[in-house]
Amino acid sequence: MNDTLVTLVGYVATQVDYKETPNGPSARFRFAVTPRYFDRRKEAWTDGTTSFYTVWARRTLAVNLAGSVSVGEPLVVHGRLRVREDPPDGEGHRWVSAEIDATAIGHDLNRGTAAFRRVVKTETPLMATQKAAVV
Protein backbone atom coordinates (compact mmCIF):
# COMPACT_ATOMS: atom_id res chain seq x y z
CA MET A 1 0.00 0.00 0.00
CA ASN A 2 1.51 3.31 -1.10
CA ASP A 3 -0.91 5.74 0.53
CA THR A 4 0.40 8.94 2.04
CA LEU A 5 -0.94 9.05 5.59
CA VAL A 6 -1.01 12.44 7.34
CA THR A 7 -2.06 13.82 10.70
CA LEU A 8 -3.18 17.45 10.73
CA VAL A 9 -3.96 19.75 13.64
CA GLY A 10 -6.19 22.73 12.90
CA TYR A 11 -9.70 24.17 13.02
CA VAL A 12 -13.03 23.42 11.34
CA ALA A 13 -13.48 26.15 8.71
CA THR A 14 -16.94 25.27 7.34
CA GLN A 15 -20.09 23.56 8.49
CA VAL A 16 -20.09 19.77 8.08
CA ASP A 17 -21.96 18.78 4.89
CA TYR A 18 -23.61 15.41 5.70
CA LYS A 19 -25.36 13.27 3.08
CA GLU A 20 -26.88 9.82 2.87
CA THR A 21 -25.65 8.18 -0.35
CA PRO A 22 -26.34 4.76 -1.94
CA ASN A 23 -22.89 3.70 -0.66
CA GLY A 24 -23.66 4.85 2.89
CA PRO A 25 -23.28 8.08 4.87
CA SER A 26 -20.73 10.66 3.74
CA ALA A 27 -19.61 13.95 5.27
CA ARG A 28 -17.15 16.66 4.30
CA PHE A 29 -15.86 19.94 5.66
CA ARG A 30 -13.03 22.40 5.07
CA PHE A 31 -10.17 22.28 7.55
CA ALA A 32 -7.76 25.16 8.22
CA VAL A 33 -4.19 24.49 9.32
CA THR A 34 -1.99 27.43 10.31
CA PRO A 35 1.62 26.73 11.31
CA ARG A 36 3.17 28.84 14.09
CA TYR A 37 6.84 29.56 14.40
CA PHE A 38 9.06 31.66 16.62
CA ASP A 39 10.38 34.70 14.75
CA ARG A 40 13.80 35.40 16.26
CA ARG A 41 13.99 38.92 14.80
CA LYS A 42 10.68 39.96 16.39
CA GLU A 43 11.17 37.65 19.38
CA ALA A 44 7.53 36.62 19.14
CA TRP A 45 5.40 33.76 17.86
CA THR A 46 4.08 34.35 14.34
CA ASP A 47 1.42 32.65 12.24
CA GLY A 48 2.45 31.19 8.89
CA THR A 49 0.27 30.89 5.80
CA THR A 50 -2.98 28.99 6.37
CA SER A 51 -3.54 25.87 4.27
CA PHE A 52 -7.06 24.58 3.63
CA TYR A 53 -7.99 20.93 3.11
CA THR A 54 -11.27 19.23 2.26
CA VAL A 55 -11.78 16.41 4.75
CA TRP A 56 -14.00 13.48 3.75
CA ALA A 57 -15.48 10.99 6.22
CA ARG A 58 -17.49 7.90 5.34
CA ARG A 59 -19.87 5.49 7.07
CA THR A 60 -19.89 5.58 10.89
CA LEU A 61 -17.20 8.26 11.04
CA ALA A 62 -19.43 10.52 8.91
CA VAL A 63 -22.44 10.03 11.18
CA ASN A 64 -20.45 10.66 14.37
CA LEU A 65 -18.67 13.65 12.80
CA ALA A 66 -21.94 15.34 11.83
CA GLY A 67 -23.25 14.99 15.39
CA SER A 68 -20.06 16.12 17.11
CA VAL A 69 -18.28 18.92 15.24
CA SER A 70 -19.03 22.63 14.71
CA VAL A 71 -17.29 25.48 12.90
CA GLY A 72 -14.27 26.85 14.76
CA GLU A 73 -13.57 23.77 16.86
CA PRO A 74 -9.97 22.49 17.09
CA LEU A 75 -9.49 19.00 15.64
CA VAL A 76 -6.86 16.40 14.93
CA VAL A 77 -7.49 14.67 11.58
CA HIS A 78 -5.71 11.51 10.44
CA GLY A 79 -6.12 9.94 7.00
CA ARG A 80 -4.97 9.51 3.41
CA LEU A 81 -3.76 12.59 1.55
CA ARG A 82 -4.97 13.01 -2.05
CA VAL A 83 -3.73 15.91 -4.16
CA ARG A 84 -5.88 16.62 -7.19
CA GLU A 85 -4.97 18.89 -10.10
CA ASP A 86 -7.84 20.10 -12.25
CA PRO A 87 -7.30 20.87 -15.95
CA PRO A 88 -6.76 24.54 -16.85
CA ASP A 89 -9.88 26.68 -17.02
CA GLY A 90 -10.70 29.06 -19.89
CA GLU A 91 -8.17 31.59 -18.60
CA GLY A 92 -5.32 29.09 -18.25
CA HIS A 93 -5.44 28.85 -14.45
CA ARG A 94 -4.64 25.45 -12.97
CA TRP A 95 -6.21 24.49 -9.66
CA VAL A 96 -4.68 22.13 -7.16
CA SER A 97 -6.64 20.86 -4.17
CA ALA A 98 -5.64 18.71 -1.23
CA GLU A 99 -8.16 16.31 0.26
CA ILE A 100 -7.97 14.01 3.26
CA ASP A 101 -9.89 10.71 3.34
CA ALA A 102 -10.18 10.60 7.12
CA THR A 103 -9.73 7.40 9.10
CA ALA A 104 -9.87 9.15 12.50
CA ILE A 105 -11.02 12.58 13.71
CA GLY A 106 -11.01 13.92 17.26
CA HIS A 107 -11.07 17.12 19.23
CA ASP A 108 -7.68 18.61 20.09
CA LEU A 109 -7.59 18.34 23.88
CA ASN A 110 -4.68 20.82 24.08
CA ARG A 111 -7.27 23.50 23.37
CA GLY A 112 -10.27 22.36 25.42
CA THR A 113 -12.18 19.46 26.94
CA ALA A 114 -14.52 16.91 25.40
CA ALA A 115 -17.06 14.40 26.69
CA PHE A 116 -17.08 11.04 24.88
CA ARG A 117 -20.36 9.20 24.37
CA ARG A 118 -20.25 5.66 22.98
CA VAL A 119 -22.71 5.06 20.14
CA VAL A 120 -25.02 2.06 20.49
CA LYS A 121 -25.00 0.24 17.15
CA THR A 122 -28.40 -0.24 15.55
CA GLU A 123 -29.50 -0.92 12.00
CA THR A 124 -29.74 2.26 10.00
CA PRO A 125 -32.86 2.80 7.87
CA LEU A 126 -30.72 2.61 4.69
CA MET A 127 -29.33 -0.83 5.61
CA ALA A 128 -32.76 -2.09 6.68
CA THR A 129 -34.21 -1.01 3.32
CA GLN A 130 -31.43 -2.78 1.40
CA LYS A 131 -31.91 -6.00 3.40
CA ALA A 132 -35.67 -5.90 2.84
CA ALA A 133 -35.15 -5.54 -0.92
CA VAL A 134 -32.86 -8.60 -1.02
CA VAL A 135 -35.29 -10.88 0.86
Rosetta blueprint (number, residue, H / E / L):
1 M L
2 N L
3 D L
4 T L
5 L E
6 V E
7 T E
8 L E
9 V E
10 G E
11 Y E
12 V E
13 A L
14 T L
15 Q L
16 V L
17 D E
18 Y E
19 K E
20 E E
21 T E
22 P L
23 N L
24 G E
25 P E
26 S E
27 A E
28 R E
29 F E
30 R E
31 F E
32 A E
33 V E
34 T L
35 P L
36 R E
37 Y E
38 F E
39 D E
40 R L
41 R L
42 K L
43 E L
44 A E
45 W E
46 T E
47 D E
48 G L
49 T L
50 T L
51 S E
52 F E
53 Y E
54 T E
55 V E
56 W E
57 A E
58 R E
59 R H
60 T H
61 L H
62 A H
63 V H
64 N H
65 L H
66 A H
67 G L
68 S L
69 V L
70 S L
71 V L
72 G L
73 E L
74 P E
75 L E
76 V E
77 V E
78 H E
79 G E
80 R E
81 L E
82 R E
83 V E
84 R E
85 E E
86 D E
87 P L
88 P L
89 D L
90 G L
91 E L
92 G L
93 H L
94 R L
95 W E
96 V E
97 S E
98 A E
99 E E
100 I E
101 D E
102 A E
103 T E
104 A E
105 I E
106 G E
107 H E
108 D L
109 L L
110 N L
111 R L
112 G L
113 T L
114 A L
115 A L
116 F L
117 R L
118 R L
119 V L
120 V L
121 K L
122 T L
123 E L
124 T L
125 P H
126 L H
127 M H
128 A H
129 T H
130 Q H
131 K H
132 A H
133 A H
134 V H
135 V L
